[in-house]
Amino acid sequence: MYPSIMCFSSLLLIFLRRRPYVMLGGACQNDHKTFEEYYDLGGGVKIYSRKSWEARAPKQFQSFQKPASFFFIHHTDGSLCYEFHSCVTTLKEIQHFHMDTRGWDDIGYSFLVGQDGNIYEGRGWDHVGAHTLHYNTSGYAASFMGNFMTHPPNDASLTAVKKLIDYGISQGYIAATYKLYGHRDVGNTACPGDALYPIIQTWPHYTHTKPENSLLKLT
């Protein structure tokens, strides 16, 4: 079939691992337009796929053994983003830093969230992350893009992460009895920021007690 016949301009609905993704836009040969491919969580919240932000392929990966016992909240301590294209630029910068400077196999976080109120797939549900030392094989992490030491994330981004967790539970990716932590709860860090940290302490499943070592698979 000729490449021109493969160009799409209408709305397409595709299914990936039983999750419906909507793919908008089109791409022909030598056309570098970004596909906005996402899963709709409802309420205006989307999970944009790795393909959407043109993520690099991982050097290698380890499969995550579901369900996760823990969910960790981070901030990237970097730039804020408020719409899709600026978030894509930020995501690429983070992935390049993690892979090229730190020498990791991929972007470290499971998911990232922008101030546009949307989720962006990092390592996702299926791959072990590199976000929380000693806890990567036992939990996922969502990182708010930006620095939240002096001001909190907006309500749209906070709602997006809560919807992501609820979706993870409904699909069996996260245990119904999961425990929620901020990065600083299990590491010597200010992450996820002084303004964000008290907010997540009000969320369901937030736990003040550090996980027991017996529950961990060290990474």
C-alpha atoms as an extended CHARMM CRD file, in Angstrom:
* protein
*
       219  EXT
         1         1  MET       CA              0.0000000000        0.0000000000        0.0000000000  PROA      1               0.0000000000
         2         2  TYR       CA              1.3390000000        3.4530000000       -0.9020000000  PROA      2               0.0000000000
         3         3  PRO       CA              2.3790000000        5.6820000000        2.0520000000  PROA      3               0.0000000000
         4         4  SER       CA             -0.1240000000        8.3640000000        1.0870000000  PROA      4               0.0000000000
         5         5  ILE       CA             -2.9600000000        5.9110000000        1.5900000000  PROA      5               0.0000000000
         6         6  MET       CA             -1.7750000000        5.4370000000        5.1610000000  PROA      6               0.0000000000
         7         7  CYS       CA             -2.3640000000        9.0880000000        6.0800000000  PROA      7               0.0000000000
         8         8  PHE       CA             -5.1620000000        9.5740000000        8.5970000000  PROA      8               0.0000000000
         9         9  SER       CA             -7.1350000000       12.7200000000        9.3240000000  PROA      9               0.0000000000
        10        10  SER       CA            -10.2400000000       11.3750000000       11.0240000000  PROA      10              0.0000000000
        11        11  LEU       CA            -10.6780000000       10.3310000000       14.6320000000  PROA      11              0.0000000000
        12        12  LEU       CA             -9.4010000000        6.8280000000       15.2600000000  PROA      12              0.0000000000
        13        13  LEU       CA            -10.2180000000        4.5750000000       18.1740000000  PROA      13              0.0000000000
        14        14  ILE       CA             -7.6990000000        1.8740000000       18.9460000000  PROA      14              0.0000000000
        15        15  PHE       CA             -7.3160000000       -0.5870000000       21.7650000000  PROA      15              0.0000000000
        16        16  LEU       CA             -4.0500000000       -1.2040000000       23.6050000000  PROA      16              0.0000000000
        17        17  ARG       CA             -3.9730000000       -3.8460000000       26.3580000000  PROA      17              0.0000000000
        18        18  ARG       CA             -7.7470000000       -3.5490000000       26.7500000000  PROA      18              0.0000000000
        19        19  ARG       CA             -7.4570000000        0.2210000000       27.2090000000  PROA      19              0.0000000000
        20        20  PRO       CA             -9.1380000000        2.4010000000       24.5700000000  PROA      20              0.0000000000
        21        21  TYR       CA             -6.8840000000        5.1450000000       23.2090000000  PROA      21              0.0000000000
        22        22  VAL       CA             -8.0500000000        8.0000000000       21.0510000000  PROA      22              0.0000000000
        23        23  MET       CA             -5.5970000000        9.1140000000       18.3790000000  PROA      23              0.0000000000
        24        24  LEU       CA             -5.9840000000       12.5630000000       16.8710000000  PROA      24              0.0000000000
        25        25  GLY       CA             -4.1990000000       14.1470000000       13.9460000000  PROA      25              0.0000000000
        26        26  GLY       CA             -2.3370000000       12.4540000000       11.1480000000  PROA      26              0.0000000000
        27        27  ALA       CA              1.0870000000       11.4220000000        9.9890000000  PROA      27              0.0000000000
        28        28  CYS       CA              2.3590000000       10.6870000000        6.4930000000  PROA      28              0.0000000000
        29        29  GLN       CA              5.7940000000        9.7490000000        5.2980000000  PROA      29              0.0000000000
        30        30  ASN       CA              8.2000000000       12.6080000000        6.1860000000  PROA      30              0.0000000000
        31        31  ASP       CA              5.4510000000       14.2370000000        8.2510000000  PROA      31              0.0000000000
        32        32  HSD       CA              6.5950000000       14.8560000000       11.8410000000  PROA      32              0.0000000000
        33        33  LYS       CA              3.2780000000       15.9370000000       13.3040000000  PROA      33              0.0000000000
        34        34  THR       CA              2.8770000000       14.5930000000       16.8510000000  PROA      34              0.0000000000
        35        35  PHE       CA             -0.0130000000       12.2070000000       17.4570000000  PROA      35              0.0000000000
        36        36  GLU       CA             -2.0980000000       13.1200000000       20.4880000000  PROA      36              0.0000000000
        37        37  GLU       CA             -2.8260000000        9.5610000000       21.5660000000  PROA      37              0.0000000000
        38        38  TYR       CA             -4.4420000000        9.2360000000       24.9690000000  PROA      38              0.0000000000
        39        39  TYR       CA             -6.6890000000        7.2490000000       27.2620000000  PROA      39              0.0000000000
        40        40  ASP       CA             -9.6280000000        9.2790000000       28.5370000000  PROA      40              0.0000000000
        41        41  LEU       CA            -10.0880000000        8.9310000000       32.3100000000  PROA      41              0.0000000000
        42        42  GLY       CA            -13.1740000000       11.1370000000       32.2290000000  PROA      42              0.0000000000
        43        43  GLY       CA            -13.7180000000       14.5410000000       33.7480000000  PROA      43              0.0000000000
        44        44  GLY       CA            -11.3700000000       16.0940000000       31.2140000000  PROA      44              0.0000000000
        45        45  VAL       CA             -8.3550000000       14.0350000000       32.3720000000  PROA      45              0.0000000000
        46        46  LYS       CA             -6.2900000000       12.1330000000       29.8150000000  PROA      46              0.0000000000
        47        47  ILE       CA             -3.3310000000        9.7700000000       30.0210000000  PROA      47              0.0000000000
        48        48  TYR       CA             -1.1580000000       10.6540000000       27.0460000000  PROA      48              0.0000000000
        49        49  SER       CA              0.8360000000        7.7240000000       25.7020000000  PROA      49              0.0000000000
        50        50  ARG       CA              4.5950000000        7.6390000000       25.2280000000  PROA      50              0.0000000000
        51        51  LYS       CA              3.9830000000        7.8400000000       21.5000000000  PROA      51              0.0000000000
        52        52  SER       CA              2.2290000000       11.1770000000       22.0060000000  PROA      52              0.0000000000
        53        53  TRP       CA              5.3250000000       12.8540000000       23.3850000000  PROA      53              0.0000000000
        54        54  GLU       CA              7.6980000000       10.9190000000       21.1140000000  PROA      54              0.0000000000
        55        55  ALA       CA              9.4800000000        9.1710000000       23.9570000000  PROA      55              0.0000000000
        56        56  ARG       CA             12.7600000000        7.4560000000       23.1880000000  PROA      56              0.0000000000
        57        57  ALA       CA             12.7550000000        3.6760000000       23.4000000000  PROA      57              0.0000000000
        58        58  PRO       CA             14.1540000000        2.3490000000       26.6910000000  PROA      58              0.0000000000
        59        59  LYS       CA             17.6300000000        0.8630000000       26.6190000000  PROA      59              0.0000000000
        60        60  GLN       CA             16.1580000000       -2.1280000000       28.4340000000  PROA      60              0.0000000000
        61        61  PHE       CA             13.3350000000       -2.7560000000       30.8840000000  PROA      61              0.0000000000
        62        62  GLN       CA             12.1510000000       -4.9870000000       33.7090000000  PROA      62              0.0000000000
        63        63  SER       CA              8.5080000000       -6.0630000000       33.8570000000  PROA      63              0.0000000000
        64        64  PHE       CA              6.5500000000       -4.8520000000       36.8650000000  PROA      64              0.0000000000
        65        65  GLN       CA              4.8660000000       -7.5500000000       38.9480000000  PROA      65              0.0000000000
        66        66  LYS       CA              1.3640000000       -6.2440000000       39.6490000000  PROA      66              0.0000000000
        67        67  PRO       CA             -0.3820000000       -5.1810000000       41.7580000000  PROA      67              0.0000000000
        68        68  ALA       CA              1.6950000000       -2.4340000000       43.3500000000  PROA      68              0.0000000000
        69        69  SER       CA              1.7090000000       -2.1640000000       47.1340000000  PROA      69              0.0000000000
        70        70  PHE       CA              2.8380000000        1.4620000000       47.1450000000  PROA      70              0.0000000000
        71        71  PHE       CA              2.2650000000        4.6930000000       45.2710000000  PROA      71              0.0000000000
        72        72  PHE       CA              4.7530000000        7.5600000000       45.5680000000  PROA      72              0.0000000000
        73        73  ILE       CA              4.2860000000       11.2560000000       44.8520000000  PROA      73              0.0000000000
        74        74  HSD       CA              7.2050000000       13.2920000000       43.4690000000  PROA      74              0.0000000000
        75        75  HSD       CA              7.8700000000       16.6240000000       41.8640000000  PROA      75              0.0000000000
        76        76  THR       CA             10.4310000000       17.0500000000       39.1110000000  PROA      76              0.0000000000
        77        77  ASP       CA             11.9100000000       20.2140000000       40.6600000000  PROA      77              0.0000000000
        78        78  GLY       CA             11.9970000000       21.7410000000       37.1940000000  PROA      78              0.0000000000
        79        79  SER       CA              9.8630000000       23.6310000000       34.7220000000  PROA      79              0.0000000000
        80        80  LEU       CA              6.0950000000       23.9880000000       34.9030000000  PROA      80              0.0000000000
        81        81  CYS       CA              4.0000000000       23.2530000000       31.8330000000  PROA      81              0.0000000000
        82        82  TYR       CA              0.4380000000       24.3460000000       31.1390000000  PROA      82              0.0000000000
        83        83  GLU       CA             -0.4720000000       22.8310000000       27.7750000000  PROA      83              0.0000000000
        84        84  PHE       CA              0.3110000000       19.7450000000       25.7010000000  PROA      84              0.0000000000
        85        85  HSD       CA              3.1760000000       21.0510000000       23.5900000000  PROA      85              0.0000000000
        86        86  SER       CA              5.0950000000       22.6660000000       26.4460000000  PROA      86              0.0000000000
        87        87  CYS       CA              4.5940000000       19.5080000000       28.5160000000  PROA      87              0.0000000000
        88        88  VAL       CA              6.0230000000       17.4360000000       25.6490000000  PROA      88              0.0000000000
        89        89  THR       CA              9.1190000000       19.6670000000       25.5990000000  PROA      89              0.0000000000
        90        90  THR       CA              9.5230000000       19.2470000000       29.3690000000  PROA      90              0.0000000000
        91        91  LEU       CA              9.0780000000       15.4820000000       29.1720000000  PROA      91              0.0000000000
        92        92  LYS       CA             11.7580000000       15.1510000000       26.5220000000  PROA      92              0.0000000000
        93        93  GLU       CA             14.1730000000       17.2280000000       28.6010000000  PROA      93              0.0000000000
        94        94  ILE       CA             13.5600000000       15.0180000000       31.6290000000  PROA      94              0.0000000000
        95        95  GLN       CA             14.0020000000       11.8210000000       29.6250000000  PROA      95              0.0000000000
        96        96  HSD       CA             17.2450000000       13.0700000000       28.0650000000  PROA      96              0.0000000000
        97        97  PHE       CA             18.5670000000       14.0250000000       31.5120000000  PROA      97              0.0000000000
        98        98  HSD       CA             17.6580000000       10.6720000000       33.0420000000  PROA      98              0.0000000000
        99        99  MET       CA             19.0470000000        8.6000000000       30.1580000000  PROA      99              0.0000000000
       100       100  ASP       CA             22.0430000000       10.6480000000       29.0420000000  PROA      100             0.0000000000
       101       101  THR       CA             23.2360000000       12.3220000000       32.2480000000  PROA      101             0.0000000000
       102       102  ARG       CA             22.2030000000        9.8420000000       34.9060000000  PROA      102             0.0000000000
       103       103  GLY       CA             22.6630000000        6.8520000000       32.6420000000  PROA      103             0.0000000000
       104       104  TRP       CA             19.2790000000        5.3050000000       33.3860000000  PROA      104             0.0000000000
       105       105  ASP       CA             17.4430000000        3.0080000000       30.9920000000  PROA      105             0.0000000000
       106       106  ASP       CA             14.5100000000        5.3890000000       30.5130000000  PROA      106             0.0000000000
       107       107  ILE       CA             12.7040000000        8.3050000000       32.0990000000  PROA      107             0.0000000000
       108       108  GLY       CA             12.5180000000        7.3650000000       35.7590000000  PROA      108             0.0000000000
       109       109  TYR       CA              8.8950000000        8.0080000000       36.7320000000  PROA      109             0.0000000000
       110       110  SER       CA              5.9180000000        5.7730000000       36.0470000000  PROA      110             0.0000000000
       111       111  PHE       CA              3.7800000000        8.7820000000       35.1550000000  PROA      111             0.0000000000
       112       112  LEU       CA              4.1170000000       12.5530000000       35.0970000000  PROA      112             0.0000000000
       113       113  VAL       CA              1.4420000000       15.2320000000       35.4040000000  PROA      113             0.0000000000
       114       114  GLY       CA              1.3020000000       18.7260000000       33.9420000000  PROA      114             0.0000000000
       115       115  GLN       CA             -0.5190000000       21.8270000000       35.0950000000  PROA      115             0.0000000000
       116       116  ASP       CA             -2.7460000000       21.2220000000       32.0940000000  PROA      116             0.0000000000
       117       117  GLY       CA             -4.4600000000       18.6030000000       34.2520000000  PROA      117             0.0000000000
       118       118  ASN       CA             -3.3090000000       15.6380000000       32.1900000000  PROA      118             0.0000000000
       119       119  ILE       CA             -1.1680000000       12.5710000000       32.8580000000  PROA      119             0.0000000000
       120       120  TYR       CA              1.7830000000       11.6010000000       30.6730000000  PROA      120             0.0000000000
       121       121  GLU       CA              2.9770000000        8.0230000000       30.4940000000  PROA      121             0.0000000000
       122       122  GLY       CA              6.5620000000        7.5040000000       31.6530000000  PROA      122             0.0000000000
       123       123  ARG       CA              7.5070000000        3.8860000000       32.2630000000  PROA      123             0.0000000000
       124       124  GLY       CA              3.8130000000        3.1750000000       32.6980000000  PROA      124             0.0000000000
       125       125  TRP       CA              2.0780000000        0.2670000000       34.3900000000  PROA      125             0.0000000000
       126       126  ASP       CA              4.1600000000       -2.5020000000       32.8500000000  PROA      126             0.0000000000
       127       127  HSD       CA              7.7780000000       -1.5070000000       33.5290000000  PROA      127             0.0000000000
       128       128  VAL       CA              9.7070000000       -1.0870000000       36.7860000000  PROA      128             0.0000000000
       129       129  GLY       CA             10.6270000000        2.5540000000       37.3330000000  PROA      129             0.0000000000
       130       130  ALA       CA             13.6960000000        4.3430000000       38.6890000000  PROA      130             0.0000000000
       131       131  HSD       CA             12.0290000000        6.8300000000       40.9990000000  PROA      131             0.0000000000
       132       132  THR       CA             12.2180000000        5.7180000000       44.6450000000  PROA      132             0.0000000000
       133       133  LEU       CA             15.3400000000        3.8600000000       45.7620000000  PROA      133             0.0000000000
       134       134  HSD       CA             14.5870000000        0.3720000000       47.1540000000  PROA      134             0.0000000000
       135       135  TYR       CA             10.8840000000        0.6930000000       46.2830000000  PROA      135             0.0000000000
       136       136  ASN       CA             10.8360000000        0.5930000000       42.5010000000  PROA      136             0.0000000000
       137       137  THR       CA              9.7030000000       -3.0280000000       42.1660000000  PROA      137             0.0000000000
       138       138  SER       CA              6.9650000000       -2.5350000000       44.7570000000  PROA      138             0.0000000000
       139       139  GLY       CA              5.3870000000        0.7400000000       43.7260000000  PROA      139             0.0000000000
       140       140  TYR       CA              4.5670000000        3.2420000000       41.0400000000  PROA      140             0.0000000000
       141       141  ALA       CA              5.3230000000        6.9650000000       41.1250000000  PROA      141             0.0000000000
       142       142  ALA       CA              3.6080000000       10.0080000000       39.6790000000  PROA      142             0.0000000000
       143       143  SER       CA              5.7000000000       13.1490000000       39.4390000000  PROA      143             0.0000000000
       144       144  PHE       CA              4.2470000000       16.6520000000       39.1960000000  PROA      144             0.0000000000
       145       145  MET       CA              6.2200000000       18.5890000000       36.6050000000  PROA      145             0.0000000000
       146       146  GLY       CA              7.5080000000       21.6950000000       38.3580000000  PROA      146             0.0000000000
       147       147  ASN       CA              8.8900000000       22.8290000000       41.7030000000  PROA      147             0.0000000000
       148       148  PHE       CA              6.3370000000       22.8860000000       44.5130000000  PROA      148             0.0000000000
       149       149  MET       CA              8.4020000000       24.0750000000       47.4560000000  PROA      149             0.0000000000
       150       150  THR       CA              6.6290000000       27.4450000000       47.7530000000  PROA      150             0.0000000000
       151       151  HSD       CA              3.3420000000       26.9680000000       45.9060000000  PROA      151             0.0000000000
       152       152  PRO       CA              1.0890000000       23.9460000000       45.3520000000  PROA      152             0.0000000000
       153       153  PRO       CA              0.1080000000       22.3700000000       42.0400000000  PROA      153             0.0000000000
       154       154  ASN       CA             -3.2210000000       23.4970000000       40.6500000000  PROA      154             0.0000000000
       155       155  ASP       CA             -6.4380000000       21.6220000000       41.3690000000  PROA      155             0.0000000000
       156       156  ALA       CA             -6.5970000000       20.1430000000       37.8620000000  PROA      156             0.0000000000
       157       157  SER       CA             -3.2640000000       18.3430000000       38.2670000000  PROA      157             0.0000000000
       158       158  LEU       CA             -4.1160000000       17.1390000000       41.7790000000  PROA      158             0.0000000000
       159       159  THR       CA             -7.4050000000       15.7210000000       40.5260000000  PROA      159             0.0000000000
       160       160  ALA       CA             -5.6130000000       14.0370000000       37.6140000000  PROA      160             0.0000000000
       161       161  VAL       CA             -3.2920000000       12.0700000000       39.9000000000  PROA      161             0.0000000000
       162       162  LYS       CA             -6.1580000000       10.9580000000       42.1210000000  PROA      162             0.0000000000
       163       163  LYS       CA             -8.0200000000        9.7560000000       39.0290000000  PROA      163             0.0000000000
       164       164  LEU       CA             -4.8950000000        7.9250000000       37.8640000000  PROA      164             0.0000000000
       165       165  ILE       CA             -4.6700000000        6.0650000000       41.1760000000  PROA      165             0.0000000000
       166       166  ASP       CA             -8.3660000000        5.1750000000       41.1060000000  PROA      166             0.0000000000
       167       167  TYR       CA             -7.9830000000        3.8710000000       37.5730000000  PROA      167             0.0000000000
       168       168  GLY       CA             -4.9540000000        1.8180000000       38.5720000000  PROA      168             0.0000000000
       169       169  ILE       CA             -6.9300000000        0.1760000000       41.3430000000  PROA      169             0.0000000000
       170       170  SER       CA             -9.8980000000       -0.5390000000       39.0710000000  PROA      170             0.0000000000
       171       171  GLN       CA             -7.6180000000       -2.2920000000       36.5600000000  PROA      171             0.0000000000
       172       172  GLY       CA             -5.7270000000       -4.3330000000       39.1480000000  PROA      172             0.0000000000
       173       173  TYR       CA             -2.4450000000       -2.4580000000       38.6390000000  PROA      173             0.0000000000
       174       174  ILE       CA             -2.5320000000       -1.0830000000       42.2010000000  PROA      174             0.0000000000
       175       175  ALA       CA             -3.6250000000       -3.1180000000       45.2110000000  PROA      175             0.0000000000
       176       176  ALA       CA             -6.8310000000       -1.9120000000       46.8630000000  PROA      176             0.0000000000
       177       177  THR       CA             -4.8670000000       -1.8490000000       50.1360000000  PROA      177             0.0000000000
       178       178  TYR       CA             -2.0060000000        0.2370000000       48.6890000000  PROA      178             0.0000000000
       179       179  LYS       CA             -0.1290000000        2.7980000000       50.7920000000  PROA      179             0.0000000000
       180       180  LEU       CA              0.5560000000        6.3190000000       49.5820000000  PROA      180             0.0000000000
       181       181  TYR       CA              3.7680000000        8.2000000000       50.3520000000  PROA      181             0.0000000000
       182       182  GLY       CA              5.6610000000       11.3010000000       49.4060000000  PROA      182             0.0000000000
       183       183  HSD       CA              9.1890000000       10.7240000000       48.1700000000  PROA      183             0.0000000000
       184       184  ARG       CA             10.5980000000       12.3540000000       51.3350000000  PROA      184             0.0000000000
       185       185  ASP       CA              8.8800000000        9.7160000000       53.4640000000  PROA      185             0.0000000000
       186       186  VAL       CA             11.3340000000        7.0840000000       52.2480000000  PROA      186             0.0000000000
       187       187  GLY       CA             14.3630000000        9.1260000000       51.2160000000  PROA      187             0.0000000000
       188       188  ASN       CA             16.5760000000       12.0560000000       52.2180000000  PROA      188             0.0000000000
       189       189  THR       CA             14.9550000000       14.6140000000       49.9380000000  PROA      189             0.0000000000
       190       190  ALA       CA             12.6260000000       17.6250000000       49.9830000000  PROA      190             0.0000000000
       191       191  CYS       CA             10.5500000000       16.0180000000       47.2080000000  PROA      191             0.0000000000
       192       192  PRO       CA              7.6250000000       16.4310000000       46.4930000000  PROA      192             0.0000000000
       193       193  GLY       CA              7.9860000000       19.9720000000       47.8410000000  PROA      193             0.0000000000
       194       194  ASP       CA              6.8930000000       21.7460000000       51.0210000000  PROA      194             0.0000000000
       195       195  ALA       CA              3.6710000000       23.0610000000       49.4530000000  PROA      195             0.0000000000
       196       196  LEU       CA              2.5930000000       19.7540000000       47.8800000000  PROA      196             0.0000000000
       197       197  TYR       CA              3.5560000000       17.4170000000       50.7170000000  PROA      197             0.0000000000
       198       198  PRO       CA              0.8280000000       18.4840000000       53.2020000000  PROA      198             0.0000000000
       199       199  ILE       CA             -1.8050000000       18.1420000000       50.4840000000  PROA      199             0.0000000000
       200       200  ILE       CA             -1.0860000000       14.4800000000       49.7630000000  PROA      200             0.0000000000
       201       201  GLN       CA             -1.2000000000       13.7790000000       53.4990000000  PROA      201             0.0000000000
       202       202  THR       CA             -4.9540000000       14.4280000000       53.2820000000  PROA      202             0.0000000000
       203       203  TRP       CA             -5.4600000000       11.8780000000       50.4860000000  PROA      203             0.0000000000
       204       204  PRO       CA             -6.8690000000        8.3800000000       51.0290000000  PROA      204             0.0000000000
       205       205  HSD       CA             -4.2660000000        5.7340000000       51.8700000000  PROA      205             0.0000000000
       206       206  TYR       CA             -1.5750000000        8.2320000000       52.8770000000  PROA      206             0.0000000000
       207       207  THR       CA              0.5520000000        6.4480000000       55.4730000000  PROA      207             0.0000000000
       208       208  HSD       CA              2.8560000000        7.9980000000       58.0820000000  PROA      208             0.0000000000
       209       209  THR       CA              4.5880000000        4.7070000000       58.8270000000  PROA      209             0.0000000000
       210       210  LYS       CA              7.5100000000        3.8500000000       56.5760000000  PROA      210             0.0000000000
       211       211  PRO       CA              7.1330000000        0.4870000000       54.7950000000  PROA      211             0.0000000000
       212       212  GLU       CA              8.7440000000       -2.4620000000       56.5160000000  PROA      212             0.0000000000
       213       213  ASN       CA             11.8240000000       -3.8660000000       54.8170000000  PROA      213             0.0000000000
       214       214  SER       CA             10.1640000000       -7.2670000000       54.6780000000  PROA      214             0.0000000000
       215       215  LEU       CA              7.6940000000       -5.8910000000       52.1430000000  PROA      215             0.0000000000
       216       216  LEU       CA             10.3570000000       -4.6370000000       49.7910000000  PROA      216             0.0000000000
       217       217  LYS       CA             12.1260000000       -6.1230000000       46.8060000000  PROA      217             0.0000000000
       218       218  LEU       CA             15.3390000000       -4.1620000000       46.7340000000  PROA      218             0.0000000000
       219       219  THR       CA             16.3770000000       -2.6460000000       43.4060000000  PROA      219             0.0000000000
